[in-house]
Amino acid sequence: MPAPIIKPPFTLETARAKVQAAEDAWNSRDPERVALAYTPDSEWRNRAEFFTGREAIKEFLRRKWAKELDYRLRKELWAFTDNRISVRFEYEWRDAAGQWFRTHGNEHWEFDEDGLMRRRDMSANEYPIEESQRRYRG
């Protein structure tokens, strides 16, 4: 049974729970599961890519996880208000050649009254790391 959807307005407790639910879903690396947290017409900015809708989200995630192998993510609540949450995130992944990377960034989320994300605005950058420098495993 899926977890209940956390709806705005957010409190510190519910904002933290929303961030944890997002981290758990993204670490599943399942585009179908992740896309269910967004409205059917959700608007995304992911770095320099702009797109709309669950099907576009799923396609983006399929491409992402085909490139970013062994992806492992951590999200941290940065700030929240009525129906918005901002997070800081960090994740690690390797490419097909075996080079590891760490990616840092921020996301700003806006939710509808049913607790689905209708807007996601993400900025990030990454740098190569050695396998021995990894922080997130398993």
URGI-V998706 format. One record per pair of residues at least 4 apart in sequence whose ideal C-beta (glycine too) atoms are under 7 Angstrom apart, sorted by the first residue. I is the first residue (numbers start at 1). J is the second residue. Records with the same first field share a line. If there is no record, write none. Layout:
I: J / J
This chain:
3: 21
5: 114 / 115
6: 14 / 17 / 18 / 21 / 115
7: 113 / 114 / 115
8: 82 / 83 / 111 / 115
9: 82 / 83
10: 14 / 15 / 18 / 80 / 85
11: 15
12: 16
13: 17
14: 18
15: 19 / 77 / 80 / 85
16: 20 / 77
17: 21
18: 22 / 85
19: 23 / 75 / 77 / 85 / 87
20: 24
21: 25
22: 26 / 37 / 75
23: 27 / 73 / 74 / 75
24: 28
25: 33 / 34 / 37
26: 34 / 73
27: 72 / 73
28: 33
29: 65 / 71
30: 34
31: 35 / 58 / 61 / 62
32: 58
34: 61
35: 54 / 57 / 58
37: 116 / 117
38: 42 / 54 / 57 / 116 / 117
39: 112 / 116 / 117 / 118
40: 53 / 54
41: 52 / 53
42: 52 / 53 / 54 / 57 / 117 / 118 / 119 / 120
43: 52 / 118 / 119
44: 50 / 51 / 57 / 120
45: 50 / 121 / 122
46: 60 / 122
47: 122 / 123 / 124
51: 56 / 60
52: 56
53: 57
54: 58
55: 59
56: 60
57: 61
58: 62
59: 63
60: 64
61: 65
62: 66
63: 67
64: 68
65: 71
67: 95
68: 93
69: 93 / 94 / 95 / 96
70: 93 / 94
71: 91 / 93
72: 91 / 92 / 136 / 137
73: 89 / 91
74: 89 / 90 / 91 / 136
75: 87 / 89
76: 87 / 88
77: 85 / 87
78: 86 / 87 / 88 / 106
79: 86
80: 84 / 85
83: 110 / 111
84: 108 / 109 / 110
85: 109
86: 106 / 107 / 108
87: 106 / 107
88: 106
89: 105 / 107
90: 102 / 103 / 104
91: 103
92: 100 / 101 / 102 / 134 / 135 / 136
93: 101
94: 98 / 99 / 100
95: 99
99: 128
100: 128 / 129 / 130 / 131 / 134
101: 126 / 127 / 128 / 129
102: 126 / 127 / 129
103: 124 / 126
104: 124 / 125
105: 122 / 123 / 124
106: 123
107: 120 / 121 / 122
108: 121
109: 117 / 119 / 120
110: 118 / 119
111: 115 / 116 / 117 / 118
112: 116 / 118
129: 133 / 134
